[in-house]
Amino acid sequence: MIKPITKDPIFLAQKSSPATAEDLSVAQDLLDTLTSHRESCVGMAANMIGINRRIIVFDNEGAYMTMFNPEIVKTSGPFEAEEGCLSLPGTRKTKRYRTIKVQYQNERFQIRLKTFTGFPAQIIQHEIDHLNGILI
């Protein structure tokens, strides 16, 4: 189900709680909402639809990917980026990394480890910032 975008900076500044198997429907709502905003958005975190759980969805080079409880475990290649967000007006400069290694759980809550580079890596970093209550 497509959900409204949360724009409350106080809510968005809260750290998200771990996701569980009971949150699978939240992931589907997040995918539905991202798909509905595909012209202007490449990734979303669950708190952007008002659910304070560690779930992100993003465009991984043409295919949507869902991560439960993602954590960045390794970074390399720092650079300065300018990013916008559906939840906040305007754009802001922030530090990102060209390559990241992420530990996460898939839809079956199996632990996975994957390396991302380029734009998908940047999207993931932005969404994990949301989960950590970091507003950019």
N, C-alpha and C positions, 0 to 999 in steps of 0.2 A: 504494500500500500504506500502511495506517495504521501510523505509527511511534510509539514511546513518546516522551513529553515529557522532554527533558533538564532536570534541575533542579540541575546542578552549577554553582555560581556561578563557579568558576575557569575552566571551559570557556566559559561564557556571557560572561565578561569579555574574551575574545579577539576581536580584530578579524577580520572575515570576509574571505576571499580573493575576488577577482573570479569571477563565474560565467561559464561558457562553454557552448557548445551541447551539450557532453557532460553537462551538468547538467540537461537537460530532464526526466529521470526523477525527479530530486530535487524539481523543481517539482510534478510530479504527486503524489509522496508527500506533499508539504507540503499540497497541496489536499485530498487524501484525509484527512489528519490533521485539518486545520481543519474539514472537513465533519463529521467524527466528533465534534468538540467544539463544534459550532455553537450549542449551548444556552448555553455559557459563554465563548465566545471569538469575536472578530471579526477577528483577524489573527494571522499567524505569520511568523516569520523562520526560515530554514533551520537556524540554530544551535539552535533550540528542538527540532529532531528529530535533533541530533547531527551535522549537516553544516555545516561552516564555510565557506559560500559566500554571496555577496551576492544572495539571493533572498528576496522577501517575497510573501505572498499575503494578501488582505484582502477584507472585505465592502465593496464600493463601492456603497452604497445599493441593496442587494438582489442584486447580481451579483458573484461572486468575480472578482478581478483579480490577475494575476501580474505582478511586476516583477523584472527581472534588472538588477543593478548600479544600483539607484536612488540618486540624489543630490539633495538639496534644494538648489536654486539661488537661491530667493528666498522670503522669509517676510514676513508682516505680521500685525498684530493679536495681540500677545502676551497670554497669559492663564495663570492657574494652574489646573491640572487635578489630579485625583486618579485614579490608575490602578492596576489590578491586572494580574496576569500569570499564565498557567498555569505558568510556570517558577519563580515565586517566590511565597512566601506573603504574604498581606496586600495592602494598598494603600499607595501613596506619592504625595506631592505632587510635581509637576514643572511646569516651564514649557513651554508649547506655544504654537503660533501658529494663528490662525483660518484663515489662507489661506497655502498653500504652492505653489510651483512646483517640479515634480520632473522631472528628466531621468532617463530609464531606458531599458532595452531591452525589447522585447516578446519573444514566444516565437520569433520569427524573427531575433532579435538586431538588429532595426532600432531606431535611436535615436528616442525619442519625448520630447516635452515637453508636460506637462499641468499645469493648475492645479486644485487641490483645495481645498475649503472645508469648514468644519464638522467633523462627526464623522469622515468619511473622511480628512481632513487630519490629525486627531489620531491615528488608527490608524496611518497611514503614518509619522508622526514616531516613534511608539513602536517600530515594527518596524525602522526605520532605526537607532534607538538600539541595538537588539539587534545589528545588523550591525556597528556601530561599537564593540561591547564595553561599551556603557553600560548598566548595570543600574539600574532604577528601582524 
